[in-house]
Amino acid sequence: MTETFVHPRAEYIDTRQPPPPPQPPPPGLAPPTSPPYITSGTEECESRWEAGAAMTEWEEKEVEEEEEEEEEEEEENS
């Protein structure tokens, strides 16, 4: 009699529940308009800063660079 090898995971039944359906936003909040990926980082960052989130190092550098560029443009224009 030949025994057939059954992989230990072959009879595994997925008992996980499917993720819950997305909940509609509460009536007081507007639905999110931004795509799930970031197309322009400034809007994302500005909204985070307004919400009081801490800036990461690269964000701080980015802001400093933008400020320097603005100062240079002002000097050129004057």
Backbone as a chain_set.jsonl record, in Angstrom:
{"seq": "MTETFVHPRAEYIDTRQPPPPPQPPPPGLAPPTSPPYITSGTEECESRWEAGAAMTEWEEKEVEEEEEEEEEEEEENS", "coords": {"N": [[0.837, -1.183, 0.0], [0.614, 2.144, -0.88], [1.584, 5.129, 0.618], [0.295, 8.39, 0.474], [1.845, 11.47, 0.415], [0.877, 14.146, 2.378], [0.999, 17.502, 2.451], [1.662, 19.42, 5.381], [0.362, 21.892, 5.461], [-1.546, 21.72, 3.572], [-4.223, 21.284, 4.098], [-5.037, 23.525, 5.315], [-7.343, 25.86, 6.432], [-8.461, 28.998, 5.674], [-9.172, 31.07, 8.197], [-9.324, 33.67, 8.708], [-11.023, 36.788, 8.906], [-12.549, 38.706, 6.295], [-11.36, 42.026, 5.444], [-13.026, 44.805, 7.008], [-15.674, 46.604, 5.317], [-14.99, 49.795, 3.775], [-15.622, 52.578, 5.843], [-18.023, 55.186, 5.557], [-17.142, 58.688, 5.685], [-17.626, 60.662, 8.688], [-20.515, 62.868, 8.926], [-19.657, 65.517, 9.36], [-17.128, 65.764, 8.272], [-15.218, 66.331, 5.322], [-14.973, 64.25, 2.399], [-11.928, 62.444, 1.71], [-9.757, 63.969, -0.634], [-7.333, 63.581, -1.736], [-5.158, 61.445, -3.637], [-4.184, 57.99, -2.935], [-1.441, 57.908, -3.142], [1.372, 60.128, -2.943], [1.36, 63.001, -4.786], [2.189, 65.651, -4.949], [4.352, 66.732, -2.619], [4.148, 68.996, -1.024], [1.517, 69.843, -0.341], [0.692, 67.7, 1.22], [2.577, 67.813, 3.314], [2.132, 70.398, 4.334], [-0.467, 70.163, 5.317], [-0.019, 68.339, 7.306], [1.698, 69.763, 8.967], [0.055, 71.83, 9.786], [-1.648, 70.369, 11.31], [-0.088, 69.937, 13.44], [1.903, 68.045, 13.428], [5.143, 66.63, 13.912], [8.07, 67.637, 12.12], [10.07, 65.746, 9.871], [13.61, 65.168, 9.471], [14.359, 65.449, 6.753], [12.228, 66.904, 5.782], [12.529, 69.294, 7.16], [14.933, 70.18, 6.034], [14.081, 70.51, 3.422], [12.247, 72.618, 3.681], [13.969, 74.639, 4.536], [15.561, 74.885, 2.234], [13.655, 75.757, 0.391], [12.993, 78.227, 1.513], [15.445, 79.545, 1.275], [15.642, 79.648, -1.513], [13.477, 81.312, -2.079], [14.347, 83.678, -0.855], [16.582, 84.245, -2.439], [15.339, 84.72, -4.89], [13.868, 87.006, -4.261], [15.94, 88.809, -3.796], [17.044, 88.957, -6.354], [14.945, 90.105, -7.746], [14.725, 92.615, -6.605]], "CA": [[0.0, 0.0, 0.0], [1.426, 3.353, -1.015], [1.056, 6.279, 1.347], [0.458, 9.654, -0.232], [2.32, 12.529, 1.315], [0.013, 15.325, 2.438], [1.73, 18.613, 3.053], [0.938, 19.823, 6.588], [-0.464, 23.083, 5.255], [-2.445, 21.489, 2.447], [-5.617, 21.324, 4.512], [-5.248, 24.752, 6.096], [-8.515, 26.632, 6.035], [-8.273, 30.4, 6.05], [-10.248, 31.459, 9.109], [-9.301, 35.126, 8.886], [-12.19, 37.462, 8.369], [-12.169, 39.718, 5.3], [-11.321, 43.353, 6.044], [-14.342, 45.441, 7.0], [-15.839, 47.543, 4.207], [-14.616, 51.152, 4.179], [-16.716, 53.328, 6.458], [-18.145, 56.542, 5.015], [-16.684, 59.662, 6.672], [-18.713, 61.277, 9.449], [-21.126, 63.958, 8.157], [-18.962, 66.797, 9.522], [-15.841, 65.779, 7.561], [-15.273, 66.198, 3.868], [-14.277, 63.031, 1.979], [-10.56, 62.735, 1.293], [-9.656, 64.259, -2.065], [-5.993, 63.248, -2.225], [-4.991, 60.043, -4.015], [-3.445, 57.268, -1.9], [-0.017, 58.187, -3.278], [1.64, 61.566, -2.847], [1.763, 63.546, -6.078], [3.035, 66.79, -4.616], [4.576, 66.601, -1.188], [3.932, 70.211, -0.234], [0.17, 69.848, 0.237], [0.683, 66.69, 2.28], [3.364, 68.31, 4.436], [1.478, 71.561, 4.93], [-1.615, 69.733, 6.112], [0.507, 67.691, 8.506], [2.251, 70.787, 9.865], [-1.083, 72.532, 10.375], [-2.214, 69.48, 12.318], [0.845, 69.918, 14.563], [2.813, 66.905, 13.389], [6.559, 67.003, 13.896], [8.719, 67.503, 10.817], [11.24, 64.887, 9.828], [14.81, 65.929, 9.097], [14.366, 65.829, 5.322], [11.231, 67.952, 5.583], [13.127, 70.541, 7.636], [15.899, 70.606, 5.011], [13.312, 70.949, 2.254], [11.697, 73.936, 3.995], [15.09, 75.585, 4.525], [15.95, 75.105, 0.839], [12.624, 76.584, -0.243], [13.124, 79.589, 2.036], [16.643, 80.129, 0.662], [15.322, 79.951, -2.908], [12.601, 82.486, -2.087], [15.172, 84.849, -0.529], [17.402, 84.543, -3.615], [14.454, 85.311, -5.906], [13.544, 88.366, -3.823], [17.13, 89.637, -4.007], [17.181, 89.168, -7.792], [13.86, 90.975, -8.195], [14.868, 93.977, -6.089]], "C": [[0.88, 1.245, 0.0], [0.776, 4.485, -0.243], [1.28, 7.537, 0.521], [0.855, 10.711, 0.782], [1.371, 13.724, 1.231], [0.799, 16.409, 3.15], [0.957, 19.106, 4.27], [0.042, 21.039, 6.407], [-1.504, 22.883, 4.153], [-3.905, 21.623, 2.855], [-5.916, 22.556, 5.363], [-6.453, 25.491, 5.549], [-8.325, 28.042, 6.559], [-9.451, 30.825, 6.909], [-10.252, 32.962, 9.355], [-10.551, 35.733, 8.281], [-11.74, 38.474, 7.324], [-12.159, 41.089, 5.963], [-12.695, 44.007, 5.992], [-14.472, 46.406, 5.836], [-15.497, 48.955, 4.671], [-15.829, 51.912, 4.711], [-16.815, 54.704, 5.807], [-17.711, 57.547, 6.081], [-17.868, 60.234, 7.444], [-19.256, 62.495, 8.705], [-20.377, 65.286, 8.268], [-17.686, 66.896, 8.721], [-16.047, 65.622, 6.066], [-14.555, 64.91, 3.478], [-12.859, 63.372, 1.52], [-10.475, 62.944, -0.219], [-8.309, 63.838, -2.62], [-5.935, 61.77, -2.606], [-4.183, 59.326, -2.927], [-1.93, 57.477, -1.989], [0.178, 59.702, -3.286], [2.113, 62.072, -4.203], [2.616, 64.784, -5.87], [3.146, 66.83, -3.1], [4.196, 67.817, -0.388], [2.557, 70.217, 0.407], [0.099, 68.883, 1.407], [1.399, 67.228, 3.515], [2.657, 69.464, 5.131], [0.305, 71.132, 5.796], [-1.135, 69.056, 7.386], [1.029, 68.731, 9.483], [1.122, 71.543, 10.547], [-1.709, 71.679, 11.475], [-1.269, 69.333, 13.513], [1.794, 68.734, 14.564], [4.255, 67.397, 13.318], [7.137, 66.775, 12.504], [9.873, 66.508, 10.927], [12.422, 65.731, 9.358], [14.766, 66.368, 7.643], [13.334, 66.904, 5.042], [11.781, 69.305, 6.032], [14.112, 71.087, 6.598], [15.165, 71.177, 3.796], [12.769, 72.364, 2.477], [12.806, 74.983, 3.948], [15.498, 75.908, 3.09], [14.939, 76.012, 0.134], [12.745, 78.035, 0.213], [14.331, 80.288, 1.418], [16.358, 80.531, -0.789], [14.451, 81.197, -2.992], [13.402, 83.758, -1.805], [16.017, 85.256, -1.737], [16.553, 85.217, -4.697], [14.106, 86.76, -5.545], [14.724, 89.311, -4.06], [17.307, 89.954, -5.489], [16.14, 90.166, -8.299], [14.053, 92.419, -7.734], [16.038, 94.717, -6.719]], "O": [[1.797, 1.36, 0.814], [-0.409, 4.775, -0.411], [2.347, 7.718, -0.065], [0.271, 10.82, 1.86], [1.101, 14.243, 0.148], [1.209, 16.251, 4.3], [-0.268, 19.206, 4.218], [-0.941, 21.195, 7.131], [-2.263, 23.803, 3.846], [-4.738, 22.033, 2.046], [-6.936, 22.61, 6.05], [-6.562, 25.717, 4.344], [-8.06, 28.249, 7.744], [-10.58, 30.931, 6.429], [-11.076, 33.473, 10.114], [-11.07, 35.253, 7.273], [-10.657, 39.046, 7.451], [-12.873, 41.303, 6.944], [-13.45, 43.792, 5.044], [-13.471, 46.978, 5.405], [-15.692, 49.28, 5.842], [-16.908, 51.894, 4.117], [-15.789, 55.326, 5.532], [-17.892, 57.287, 7.27], [-18.983, 60.288, 6.926], [-18.525, 63.103, 7.923], [-20.454, 66.105, 7.352], [-17.191, 68.001, 8.5], [-16.923, 64.888, 5.608], [-13.612, 64.511, 4.161], [-12.617, 64.462, 1.002], [-11.057, 62.18, -0.99], [-8.142, 63.744, -3.836], [-6.584, 60.938, -1.973], [-3.564, 59.98, -2.088], [-1.216, 57.246, -1.013], [-0.744, 60.456, -3.599], [3.142, 61.629, -4.712], [3.642, 64.956, -6.528], [2.145, 66.947, -2.393], [3.941, 67.707, 0.811], [2.43, 70.562, 1.582], [-0.476, 69.194, 2.45], [0.892, 67.115, 4.63], [2.585, 69.511, 6.359], [0.101, 71.671, 6.884], [-1.77, 69.181, 8.434], [0.83, 68.605, 10.691], [1.207, 71.863, 11.733], [-2.237, 72.206, 12.454], [-1.614, 68.676, 14.495], [2.423, 68.443, 15.581], [4.543, 68.445, 12.739], [6.745, 65.844, 11.8], [10.56, 66.442, 11.947], [12.251, 66.864, 8.907], [15.091, 67.511, 7.323], [13.535, 67.735, 4.156], [11.545, 70.328, 5.389], [14.133, 72.284, 6.314], [15.573, 72.186, 3.221], [12.823, 73.205, 1.579], [12.624, 76.069, 3.399], [15.754, 77.066, 2.761], [15.312, 76.913, -0.618], [12.617, 78.959, -0.59], [14.264, 81.469, 1.076], [16.768, 81.6, -1.242], [14.652, 82.042, -3.864], [13.173, 84.792, -2.432], [16.161, 86.442, -2.034], [16.997, 86.168, -5.34], [14.058, 87.63, -6.414], [14.542, 90.458, -4.469], [17.673, 91.073, -5.849], [16.428, 90.975, -9.181], [13.594, 93.347, -8.4], [16.286, 95.876, -6.387]]}, "num_chains": 1, "name": "protein.A"}
